[in-house]
Amino acid sequence: MNATTNTYALQMMESKHWPEVAAIYQAGIETGNATLETSVPSWEAWDKAHIPQCRFVVIDNNIIAGWAALTPVSGRCVYAGVAEVSVYIHPAYKGKGIGKKLLDQLALSSEAQGLWTLQAGILRENTASLKLHAACGFREIGYREKLGQYQGVWRDVVLMERRSKNVGQ
């Protein structure tokens, strides 16, 4: 397999994947358009914050091409079925369908866990991510103006959500 075959293996993320996952996350941070975060957390902090059954990697010839995971939006029981999406693609694998594969799997896994809404906050300039989420059934529900700063520049965040057709109906 190589980056041009489009035959990638999707599997559950494990702690052994963290070094490559963290490197992809750092590359996303460095673009200035993937997140307002400025540093990658430790595995322990990241692991504690994300839903264990809803975290995946796509592997191509022993290289992690991308990852995706869900974070609960709140500890309050009324929001138990709502999670925030994170999806990051290795720079060498952008535009090869990895993000769609990951988001589609997150949707399936989230429904198996009883989640009814997936939400994403995407920086307005990240047009590739906006298009990806729209292609995977997310709809824009608004935006938050100047929600946070990245390197001293105020950034707008577009809010998108995907509602399950199978859970919470």
Secondary structure, DSSP 4 states (H G I P E B T S, - for coil): --TTT---EEEE--GGGHHHHHHHHHHHHHHSSS-S--SPPPHHHHHHHS-TTSEEEEEETTEEEEEEEEEES-SSGGGTTEEEEEEEE-GGGTTSSHHHHHHHHHHHHHHHTT--EEEEEEETT-HHHHHHHHHTT-EEEEEEEEEEEETTEEEEEEEEEEE-SSS--
